[in-house]
Amino acid sequence: MSPVLEQSLLFVVSFIANLFSAFAGGGAGLLQFPILIFLGLSFSVALATHKAATVALGVGATLRHLREGKLERGMTLVILAWGLPGVLLGASLILHVPDRPAQIALGLLTMGLGIYSLLKRDLGQDLAPRHRSGWGLHQGGAVLFFLGLLNGSLTSGTGLFVTLWLVRWFGFDYKLAVAYTLVLVGLFWNGTGAVTLGLLGEIRWEWLPVLLVASLLGGYAGAHLALKHGNKWIKRTFEVLTIAVGVKLLW
């Protein structure tokens, strides 16, 4: 494959993957990560390169969502304080762990997310804050730590877990949950994972510029669509992506 065709394929796939990820609240790895392996990267190099590129998704989405000013400082600190240690631990461990059994387990769980949301017709349609203090907050934080561990160690779908957890446990609607996921997971969690994997492993630096541009543009466009359309559209897109990510991981 010629370098021009290779770079063009990377841009198109990355833009589409990050657009849908920014709209649904996760799942960029559904297309972007497999294409990096298809083009010849090993699992560990593809993972580190993918993580580095998805930071631009967080930047693009952040630029769009911060204009709305809906992120609360308290919940922002909770998600970062509980999640980032898990990301560091997961990124440190994944290079020494066989990935296939973990991918199968993650695939089944991710499909379960989509089916659960599909069966719960009113889930995430209205904002109903809960578990913002006391024991409920600590329980929610413990799950965020576990999701951070998955985010640091696995390739796709973990942002979708965070989105649904914010909806189910903390009472967010889908639109607000997607905003938190894209800004905090896309930018800070993925950034931490990318730095850790880059230090411990290897990144394909010559592919990174086109991936960063495509992720930035796709993240901004997807965030714009998420803000423009209602919770029902986001919920349906979330369900399609979670089931598709699950099937891909199993396959």
N, C-alpha and C positions, 0 to 999 in steps of 0.2 A: 504494500500500500504506500502511495506517495505521501510525502510529508504534508502537502497541501490538503489532500483528501483526508488524511488522518486528523489534522487540526480542525477541518470543517466538521467531521463526524463528531469529534469531541465537543465542539461548540453547540451543535444542534441538540445532541443527546443531553448535555448538561443543562442547557437552557430549558428544555421541556421538563426534565426531571425536577429542577429547582422551582419552576413555575408551579407545578402541581404540588410540590412539597410545601411551598409557601402558602398555597391556598388551603390545603388540608391540614397542615400542622405537622409535617414530617413525611419521610419516605423517599427522599432524594436518592438514596442508595439503590432503589429499585431498578433504575436504569443506569445511573452513572457508575456505580461500582462494578457491575458485571462487564460493562464496555471496557473498562480499564484492564480487566483480566483478559478479555477477548483480544485486546490489542497487544498483549504480550507481557503484562506486568505480573509478578508473583503476588500471592495473596497479601503478604505483609507490605510490599511496596504500594500496591493498589489501595490498601486500607489507609496508609499514611497520606497518600496523595489525595484520596477522596476526602479525608477529614480536613486537610488543609484547604481544599477547594470549597467545602461547604461553609467555611467561615465567611466567605463572600456572600453566601445566601443569607447568613445572619446580618451582615452589614446592609445588604439591599433591603431586607425586610425591616430592619431597624430604622433606616432612613424614612420609610413610609409610615411605620406604626408610631414613631415618636411624634409625628405631626398631630396624631390624635390625642396624645397625652393621657392615655388610660391606664398606664402601668403604675401600680401602687408601690411605694418604696418598701413597705413591710413585706409584701409577698415576693417582691424581687429579691430581697435579702434572704428570705427563707429558701427559695428555689436555688440560689447560688450557694448558700452556706451548707445545705444538705447535699446538693448534687455534685459540686466540684470535687470533693474528696473521693466520691465514688468514681468519677471520671478518671482521676489520677490513678486510682487503684486498678481499674479495668484496663486502661491503656498500658499499664506496666505489666499486667499479667498476660494479655492476649497473645503477645509474640511467643509465648512459651506453651500455649494451650492449643490442642487440635481443635479446628474450628467447626468441623462437620456436625458432631453431636450437638454443639451449642446452636448451630444454625437450624437444625431440625426442631429443637425445642422452641427456639424463638419463632420459627415459622408457624408452629401450632398455636402459640400464644397470640401472635399477631392476628392470625385468622380469627381467633376467639374474640379479639377486640372488635373487629368489624361485625361479626355476628351478634355480639352483645349489643352494640350500638344500633344495629338493624332492628333488633327485637324491642328495644326501648324507644318507642316512637317519639316521646317528648324529651328525651335526654339532650341536655345542652341547648335547649331552645330558649330558656329564660335564665337570667342571672339570679342566683339564690345563694349568696355567700354563707359558708358554714365551716366549722373546724378551723377557725382562724386563731385560736388560742388554746392553752392548756394541753391536755393529753391528746386531743384530736389533732392538734397542730404537730405534735411530736410523732404521732403515728403516720401522718401524711409526709412528714419530713423523712422518716425512715424509709418509706417507699421511694421517695425521690432519690435517696442515697443509692438504693438498689438500681433504680433506673439510670442513675449516673454511671454506675458500674457497667451496666449493659451498653450505655452510650460510648464509653471509652473502649470497650472490648469488641463490639460487634458492628456490623456495617450498615444495616438499614432497618428502619422501623421503630427505632427507640424514641424518636421525636413523637411518633404517633402514640406511644405509651404515655408519654408525659402529657400530651394533649388530653387524652381520655381521663387520666388520673386527675388533672385539674378540673375537668368537668364533673367527674363522678364524686370525688372526695371533697373538693373545695367549693363546689357549687358554681363554677364558671359557666357561662354559655360558650358555645363553640367559637364564636368570633373572638372573645377575649382570651380564651385558652390558646388559640392559635397565635395570637399576638405575643403572649408570654413565651410560648414554646420557640417561636422563631427568633425572638430577640435574645432570650437567655440561653436556650439550648443551642440555637443556630450560631450565635456569636461567641458566648462565653464557654459553654460546655465543649462545643466542637473545637474552639480555639485552644482550650486546655489540652484536649485529646490530641490535636494536631501537633502541638509543641512537644508533648511527651513522646508521641510516636516518631516525630522527626528526630528527636535526640537519641532515641533507643533504636530506631530503624533507619529507613531510607525513603526519601521522597523523589518522585520523578520531576525534577525542577523544570525541565524544558516544556513539559505539558501544563505546568501550573498557570501561566499567564492566561491562556485561552479558557481554562476551566474557571479561573477567578472571574473573568469578565462575564462569561455565560452565567455563572452562579449569581453574580451581583445583579445582572439585568433580570434574570428569571425570578430571583427573590423579590425584587421590587415589584415586578409585574404581578406575581402571585399574591403578594400582600395587598396590592391595590384591588385585585379581584375579590379577595376575602373581605375587605372593608366595604366594597361596593355591593356585594351580594349578602343575603341574609344567612342566618344560622342553618336553615334547612338545606341550602345548597352546600354549605361547608360540611354538614353532617353526612350528606350523601357522598360527597367526594372522599371524605374520611373513610367511609365504609368500603367504597370501591378500592381505595389504595391499600387499606389494611389487609383485605382479602387477597389482593394481587401480590402484595409484599410477602404474605404468608405462603402463597402458592410458589412464588419464585424461590423462597428460601428452602422449601421442601424439595423442589425440583432441582 
